[in-house]
Amino acid sequence: MDILDQMPREERLEFVRNALCDAIALKQKQTDPVGGEASNPDSG
């Protein structure tokens, strides 16, 4: 957490917000039943 401590408050908020969005997007991608072959790492 040292990196966050060295950041200004605005950058810290943006950093956390981006991390949250990434985590949510990942979770939705994994639990999306319509994903099917699209989420398969082998195809593509």
CHARMM internal coordinates of N, CA and C (Angstrom, degrees):
IC EDIT
DIST 1 N 1 CA 1.4628
DIST 1 CA 1 C 1.5306
ANGL 1 N 1 CA 1 C 111.08
DIST 1 C 2 N 1.3325
ANGL 1 CA 1 C 2 N 117.52
DIHE 1 N 1 CA 1 C 2 N 4.79
DIST 2 N 2 CA 1.4596
ANGL 1 C 2 N 2 CA 119.78
DIHE 1 CA 1 C 2 N 2 CA -178.91
DIST 2 CA 2 C 1.5208
ANGL 2 N 2 CA 2 C 111.27
DIHE 1 C 2 N 2 CA 2 C -63.79
DIST 2 C 3 N 1.3311
ANGL 2 CA 2 C 3 N 116.66
DIHE 2 N 2 CA 2 C 3 N -35.28
DIST 3 N 3 CA 1.4594
ANGL 2 C 3 N 3 CA 120.80
DIHE 2 CA 2 C 3 N 3 CA -178.80
DIST 3 CA 3 C 1.5252
ANGL 3 N 3 CA 3 C 110.21
DIHE 2 C 3 N 3 CA 3 C -61.30
DIST 3 C 4 N 1.3248
ANGL 3 CA 3 C 4 N 116.73
DIHE 3 N 3 CA 3 C 4 N -44.55
DIST 4 N 4 CA 1.4622
ANGL 3 C 4 N 4 CA 120.23
DIHE 3 CA 3 C 4 N 4 CA 179.86
DIST 4 CA 4 C 1.5194
ANGL 4 N 4 CA 4 C 110.99
DIHE 3 C 4 N 4 CA 4 C -64.18
DIST 4 C 5 N 1.3276
ANGL 4 CA 4 C 5 N 117.20
DIHE 4 N 4 CA 4 C 5 N -36.33
DIST 5 N 5 CA 1.4648
ANGL 4 C 5 N 5 CA 120.22
DIHE 4 CA 4 C 5 N 5 CA -179.10
DIST 5 CA 5 C 1.5248
ANGL 5 N 5 CA 5 C 111.27
DIHE 4 C 5 N 5 CA 5 C -65.22
DIST 5 C 6 N 1.3258
ANGL 5 CA 5 C 6 N 117.41
DIHE 5 N 5 CA 5 C 6 N -29.92
DIST 6 N 6 CA 1.4594
ANGL 5 C 6 N 6 CA 120.87
DIHE 5 CA 5 C 6 N 6 CA -177.81
DIST 6 CA 6 C 1.5263
ANGL 6 N 6 CA 6 C 112.01
DIHE 5 C 6 N 6 CA 6 C -84.50
DIST 6 C 7 N 1.3176
ANGL 6 CA 6 C 7 N 117.90
DIHE 6 N 6 CA 6 C 7 N -12.98
DIST 7 N 7 CA 1.4640
ANGL 6 C 7 N 7 CA 121.37
DIHE 6 CA 6 C 7 N 7 CA -178.66
DIST 7 CA 7 C 1.5253
ANGL 7 N 7 CA 7 C 111.36
DIHE 6 C 7 N 7 CA 7 C -80.87
DIST 7 C 8 N 1.3383
ANGL 7 CA 7 C 8 N 116.53
DIHE 7 N 7 CA 7 C 8 N 149.51
DIST 8 N 8 CA 1.4671
ANGL 7 C 8 N 8 CA 119.90
DIHE 7 CA 7 C 8 N 8 CA 168.51
DIST 8 CA 8 C 1.5210
ANGL 8 N 8 CA 8 C 109.66
DIHE 7 C 8 N 8 CA 8 C -64.54
DIST 8 C 9 N 1.3177
ANGL 8 CA 8 C 9 N 117.28
DIHE 8 N 8 CA 8 C 9 N 161.14
DIST 9 N 9 CA 1.4619
ANGL 8 C 9 N 9 CA 121.20
DIHE 8 CA 8 C 9 N 9 CA -173.63
DIST 9 CA 9 C 1.5274
ANGL 9 N 9 CA 9 C 110.98
DIHE 8 C 9 N 9 CA 9 C -62.23
DIST 9 C 10 N 1.3359
ANGL 9 CA 9 C 10 N 117.55
DIHE 9 N 9 CA 9 C 10 N -42.54
DIST 10 N 10 CA 1.4690
ANGL 9 C 10 N 10 CA 120.00
DIHE 9 CA 9 C 10 N 10 CA -177.70
DIST 10 CA 10 C 1.5226
ANGL 10 N 10 CA 10 C 110.48
DIHE 9 C 10 N 10 CA 10 C -63.09
DIST 10 C 11 N 1.3318
ANGL 10 CA 10 C 11 N 115.92
DIHE 10 N 10 CA 10 C 11 N -46.03
DIST 11 N 11 CA 1.4675
ANGL 10 C 11 N 11 CA 119.08
DIHE 10 CA 10 C 11 N 11 CA -179.96
DIST 11 CA 11 C 1.5172
ANGL 11 N 11 CA 11 C 110.71
DIHE 10 C 11 N 11 CA 11 C -63.45
DIST 11 C 12 N 1.3332
ANGL 11 CA 11 C 12 N 115.66
DIHE 11 N 11 CA 11 C 12 N -36.61
DIST 12 N 12 CA 1.4661
ANGL 11 C 12 N 12 CA 119.63
DIHE 11 CA 11 C 12 N 12 CA 179.99
DIST 12 CA 12 C 1.5229
ANGL 12 N 12 CA 12 C 109.86
DIHE 11 C 12 N 12 CA 12 C -63.06
DIST 12 C 13 N 1.3360
ANGL 12 CA 12 C 13 N 116.78
DIHE 12 N 12 CA 12 C 13 N -45.30
DIST 13 N 13 CA 1.4677
ANGL 12 C 13 N 13 CA 120.50
DIHE 12 CA 12 C 13 N 13 CA -179.96
DIST 13 CA 13 C 1.5247
ANGL 13 N 13 CA 13 C 110.18
DIHE 12 C 13 N 13 CA 13 C -61.14
DIST 13 C 14 N 1.3354
ANGL 13 CA 13 C 14 N 115.78
DIHE 13 N 13 CA 13 C 14 N -44.60
DIST 14 N 14 CA 1.4651
ANGL 13 C 14 N 14 CA 119.60
DIHE 13 CA 13 C 14 N 14 CA -179.14
DIST 14 CA 14 C 1.5277
ANGL 14 N 14 CA 14 C 110.60
DIHE 13 C 14 N 14 CA 14 C -64.76
DIST 14 C 15 N 1.3393
ANGL 14 CA 14 C 15 N 116.18
DIHE 14 N 14 CA 14 C 15 N -40.05
DIST 15 N 15 CA 1.4632
ANGL 14 C 15 N 15 CA 120.99
DIHE 14 CA 14 C 15 N 15 CA 179.78
DIST 15 CA 15 C 1.5197
ANGL 15 N 15 CA 15 C 110.57
DIHE 14 C 15 N 15 CA 15 C -61.42
DIST 15 C 16 N 1.3418
ANGL 15 CA 15 C 16 N 116.09
DIHE 15 N 15 CA 15 C 16 N -46.99
DIST 16 N 16 CA 1.4635
ANGL 15 C 16 N 16 CA 120.88
DIHE 15 CA 15 C 16 N 16 CA -179.20
DIST 16 CA 16 C 1.5211
ANGL 16 N 16 CA 16 C 109.95
DIHE 15 C 16 N 16 CA 16 C -65.63
DIST 16 C 17 N 1.3328
ANGL 16 CA 16 C 17 N 116.52
DIHE 16 N 16 CA 16 C 17 N -40.59
DIST 17 N 17 CA 1.4644
ANGL 16 C 17 N 17 CA 120.15
DIHE 16 CA 16 C 17 N 17 CA -179.23
DIST 17 CA 17 C 1.5254
ANGL 17 N 17 CA 17 C 110.13
DIHE 16 C 17 N 17 CA 17 C -62.88
DIST 17 C 18 N 1.3296
ANGL 17 CA 17 C 18 N 116.87
DIHE 17 N 17 CA 17 C 18 N -43.87
DIST 18 N 18 CA 1.4649
ANGL 17 C 18 N 18 CA 120.46
DIHE 17 CA 17 C 18 N 18 CA 179.03
DIST 18 CA 18 C 1.5208
ANGL 18 N 18 CA 18 C 111.14
DIHE 17 C 18 N 18 CA 18 C -63.18
DIST 18 C 19 N 1.3283
ANGL 18 CA 18 C 19 N 116.00
DIHE 18 N 18 CA 18 C 19 N -41.51
DIST 19 N 19 CA 1.4613
ANGL 18 C 19 N 19 CA 119.93
DIHE 18 CA 18 C 19 N 19 CA 179.56
DIST 19 CA 19 C 1.5244
ANGL 19 N 19 CA 19 C 110.35
DIHE 18 C 19 N 19 CA 19 C -63.16
DIST 19 C 20 N 1.3277
ANGL 19 CA 19 C 20 N 115.95
DIHE 19 N 19 CA 19 C 20 N -41.10
DIST 20 N 20 CA 1.4659
ANGL 19 C 20 N 20 CA 120.11
DIHE 19 CA 19 C 20 N 20 CA 178.71
DIST 20 CA 20 C 1.5243
ANGL 20 N 20 CA 20 C 110.19
DIHE 19 C 20 N 20 CA 20 C -63.18
DIST 20 C 21 N 1.3302
ANGL 20 CA 20 C 21 N 116.57
DIHE 20 N 20 CA 20 C 21 N -45.82
DIST 21 N 21 CA 1.4687
ANGL 20 C 21 N 21 CA 120.25
DIHE 20 CA 20 C 21 N 21 CA -179.51
DIST 21 CA 21 C 1.5283
ANGL 21 N 21 CA 21 C 110.30
DIHE 20 C 21 N 21 CA 21 C -60.42
DIST 21 C 22 N 1.3265
ANGL 21 CA 21 C 22 N 116.71
DIHE 21 N 21 CA 21 C 22 N -42.19
DIST 22 N 22 CA 1.4634
ANGL 21 C 22 N 22 CA 120.32
DIHE 21 CA 21 C 22 N 22 CA 179.12
DIST 22 CA 22 C 1.5205
ANGL 22 N 22 CA 22 C 110.73
DIHE 21 C 22 N 22 CA 22 C -62.33
DIST 22 C 23 N 1.3249
ANGL 22 CA 22 C 23 N 116.02
DIHE 22 N 22 CA 22 C 23 N -43.70
DIST 23 N 23 CA 1.4652
ANGL 22 C 23 N 23 CA 120.03
DIHE 22 CA 22 C 23 N 23 CA -179.18
DIST 23 CA 23 C 1.5221
ANGL 23 N 23 CA 23 C 110.73
DIHE 22 C 23 N 23 CA 23 C -64.27
DIST 23 C 24 N 1.3341
ANGL 23 CA 23 C 24 N 116.43
DIHE 23 N 23 CA 23 C 24 N -42.03
DIST 24 N 24 CA 1.4698
ANGL 23 C 24 N 24 CA 120.38
DIHE 23 CA 23 C 24 N 24 CA -179.87
DIST 24 CA 24 C 1.5266
ANGL 24 N 24 CA 24 C 109.87
DIHE 23 C 24 N 24 CA 24 C -65.18
DIST 24 C 25 N 1.3231
ANGL 24 CA 24 C 25 N 116.81
DIHE 24 N 24 CA 24 C 25 N -43.06
DIST 25 N 25 CA 1.4612
ANGL 24 C 25 N 25 CA 120.43
DIHE 24 CA 24 C 25 N 25 CA 179.96
DIST 25 CA 25 C 1.5256
ANGL 25 N 25 CA 25 C 110.37
DIHE 24 C 25 N 25 CA 25 C -62.38
DIST 25 C 26 N 1.3303
ANGL 25 CA 25 C 26 N 116.55
DIHE 25 N 25 CA 25 C 26 N -42.31
DIST 26 N 26 CA 1.4638
ANGL 25 C 26 N 26 CA 120.45
DIHE 25 CA 25 C 26 N 26 CA 178.09
DIST 26 CA 26 C 1.5176
ANGL 26 N 26 CA 26 C 110.56
DIHE 25 C 26 N 26 CA 26 C -61.49
DIST 26 C 27 N 1.3301
ANGL 26 CA 26 C 27 N 115.91
DIHE 26 N 26 CA 26 C 27 N -44.84
DIST 27 N 27 CA 1.4626
ANGL 26 C 27 N 27 CA 120.26
DIHE 26 CA 26 C 27 N 27 CA -177.45
DIST 27 CA 27 C 1.5234
ANGL 27 N 27 CA 27 C 109.85
DIHE 26 C 27 N 27 CA 27 C -63.86
DIST 27 C 28 N 1.3348
ANGL 27 CA 27 C 28 N 116.96
DIHE 27 N 27 CA 27 C 28 N -43.07
DIST 28 N 28 CA 1.4615
ANGL 27 C 28 N 28 CA 120.20
DIHE 27 CA 27 C 28 N 28 CA 179.89
DIST 28 CA 28 C 1.5241
ANGL 28 N 28 CA 28 C 110.27
DIHE 27 C 28 N 28 CA 28 C -64.64
DIST 28 C 29 N 1.3333
ANGL 28 CA 28 C 29 N 116.62
DIHE 28 N 28 CA 28 C 29 N -37.32
DIST 29 N 29 CA 1.4656
ANGL 28 C 29 N 29 CA 120.43
DIHE 28 CA 28 C 29 N 29 CA -179.73
DIST 29 CA 29 C 1.5272
ANGL 29 N 29 CA 29 C 110.23
DIHE 28 C 29 N 29 CA 29 C -64.72
DIST 29 C 30 N 1.3357
ANGL 29 CA 29 C 30 N 116.36
DIHE 29 N 29 CA 29 C 30 N -38.37
DIST 30 N 30 CA 1.4626
ANGL 29 C 30 N 30 CA 120.13
DIHE 29 CA 29 C 30 N 30 CA -178.15
DIST 30 CA 30 C 1.5199
ANGL 30 N 30 CA 30 C 111.31
DIHE 29 C 30 N 30 CA 30 C -72.77
DIST 30 C 31 N 1.3500
ANGL 30 CA 30 C 31 N 117.45
DIHE 30 N 30 CA 30 C 31 N -39.74
DIST 31 N 31 CA 1.4623
ANGL 30 C 31 N 31 CA 120.86
DIHE 30 CA 30 C 31 N 31 CA -173.90
DIST 31 CA 31 C 1.5231
ANGL 31 N 31 CA 31 C 111.62
DIHE 30 C 31 N 31 CA 31 C -91.44
DIST 31 C 32 N 1.3371
ANGL 31 CA 31 C 32 N 117.91
DIHE 31 N 31 CA 31 C 32 N -0.98
DIST 32 N 32 CA 1.4623
ANGL 31 C 32 N 32 CA 120.51
DIHE 31 CA 31 C 32 N 32 CA -177.80
DIST 32 CA 32 C 1.5294
ANGL 32 N 32 CA 32 C 109.88
DIHE 31 C 32 N 32 CA 32 C -73.13
DIST 32 C 33 N 1.3343
ANGL 32 CA 32 C 33 N 118.19
DIHE 32 N 32 CA 32 C 33 N 113.93
DIST 33 N 33 CA 1.4662
ANGL 32 C 33 N 33 CA 120.89
DIHE 32 CA 32 C 33 N 33 CA -178.01
DIST 33 CA 33 C 1.5252
ANGL 33 N 33 CA 33 C 111.96
DIHE 32 C 33 N 33 CA 33 C -70.22
DIST 33 C 34 N 1.3375
ANGL 33 CA 33 C 34 N 117.29
DIHE 33 N 33 CA 33 C 34 N -23.29
DIST 34 N 34 CA 1.4606
ANGL 33 C 34 N 34 CA 120.91
DIHE 33 CA 33 C 34 N 34 CA -177.57
DIST 34 CA 34 C 1.5268
ANGL 34 N 34 CA 34 C 110.64
DIHE 33 C 34 N 34 CA 34 C -81.40
DIST 34 C 35 N 1.3353
ANGL 34 CA 34 C 35 N 117.02
DIHE 34 N 34 CA 34 C 35 N -14.57
DIST 35 N 35 CA 1.4623
ANGL 34 C 35 N 35 CA 121.45
DIHE 34 CA 34 C 35 N 35 CA -177.42
DIST 35 CA 35 C 1.5137
ANGL 35 N 35 CA 35 C 111.63
DIHE 34 C 35 N 35 CA 35 C -56.00
DIST 35 C 36 N 1.3246
ANGL 35 CA 35 C 36 N 116.78
DIHE 35 N 35 CA 35 C 36 N -54.02
DIST 36 N 36 CA 1.4604
ANGL 35 C 36 N 36 CA 121.51
DIHE 35 CA 35 C 36 N 36 CA 176.86
DIST 36 CA 36 C 1.5147
ANGL 36 N 36 CA 36 C 112.77
DIHE 35 C 36 N 36 CA 36 C 52.76
DIST 36 C 37 N 1.3335
ANGL 36 CA 36 C 37 N 116.53
DIHE 36 N 36 CA 36 C 37 N -120.98
DIST 37 N 37 CA 1.4570
ANGL 36 C 37 N 37 CA 121.26
DIHE 36 CA 36 C 37 N 37 CA -175.18
DIST 37 CA 37 C 1.5247
ANGL 37 N 37 CA 37 C 111.62
DIHE 36 C 37 N 37 CA 37 C -71.30
DIST 37 C 38 N 1.3290
ANGL 37 CA 37 C 38 N 116.84
DIHE 37 N 37 CA 37 C 38 N -24.35
DIST 38 N 38 CA 1.4592
ANGL 37 C 38 N 38 CA 119.88
DIHE 37 CA 37 C 38 N 38 CA -177.42
DIST 38 CA 38 C 1.5248
ANGL 38 N 38 CA 38 C 110.63
DIHE 37 C 38 N 38 CA 38 C -63.11
DIST 38 C 39 N 1.3364
ANGL 38 CA 38 C 39 N 117.57
DIHE 38 N 38 CA 38 C 39 N -35.61
DIST 39 N 39 CA 1.4599
ANGL 38 C 39 N 39 CA 120.73
DIHE 38 CA 38 C 39 N 39 CA -178.09
DIST 39 CA 39 C 1.5238
ANGL 39 N 39 CA 39 C 111.14
DIHE 38 C 39 N 39 CA 39 C -88.79
DIST 39 C 40 N 1.3283
ANGL 39 CA 39 C 40 N 117.93
DIHE 39 N 39 CA 39 C 40 N 0.73
DIST 40 N 40 CA 1.4629
ANGL 39 C 40 N 40 CA 121.49
DIHE 39 CA 39 C 40 N 40 CA 179.05
DIST 40 CA 40 C 1.5272
ANGL 40 N 40 CA 40 C 109.41
DIHE 39 C 40 N 40 CA 40 C -75.84
DIST 40 C 41 N 1.3344
ANGL 40 CA 40 C 41 N 119.02
DIHE 40 N 40 CA 40 C 41 N 118.90
DIST 41 N 41 CA 1.4682
ANGL 40 C 41 N 41 CA 121.47
DIHE 40 CA 40 C 41 N 41 CA -177.23
DIST 41 CA 41 C 1.5280
ANGL 41 N 41 CA 41 C 112.66
DIHE 40 C 41 N 41 CA 41 C -65.66
DIST 41 C 42 N 1.3306
ANGL 41 CA 41 C 42 N 117.56
DIHE 41 N 41 CA 41 C 42 N -20.94
DIST 42 N 42 CA 1.4687
ANGL 41 C 42 N 42 CA 120.41
DIHE 41 CA 41 C 42 N 42 CA -178.80
DIST 42 CA 42 C 1.5249
ANGL 42 N 42 CA 42 C 111.28
DIHE 41 C 42 N 42 CA 42 C -72.16
DIST 42 C 43 N 1.3414
ANGL 42 CA 42 C 43 N 117.64
DIHE 42 N 42 CA 42 C 43 N -37.40
DIST 43 N 43 CA 1.4640
ANGL 42 C 43 N 43 CA 120.16
DIHE 42 CA 42 C 43 N 43 CA -177.97
DIST 43 CA 43 C 1.5195
ANGL 43 N 43 CA 43 C 109.22
DIHE 42 C 43 N 43 CA 43 C -81.33
DIST 43 C 44 N 1.3379
ANGL 43 CA 43 C 44 N 117.73
DIHE 43 N 43 CA 43 C 44 N 117.94
DIST 44 N 44 CA 1.4439
ANGL 43 C 44 N 44 CA 120.25
DIHE 43 CA 43 C 44 N 44 CA 179.00
DIST 44 CA 44 C 1.4885
ANGL 44 N 44 CA 44 C 108.87
DIHE 43 C 44 N 44 CA 44 C 103.89
END
COOR INIT
IC SEED 1 N 1 CA 1 C
IC BUILD
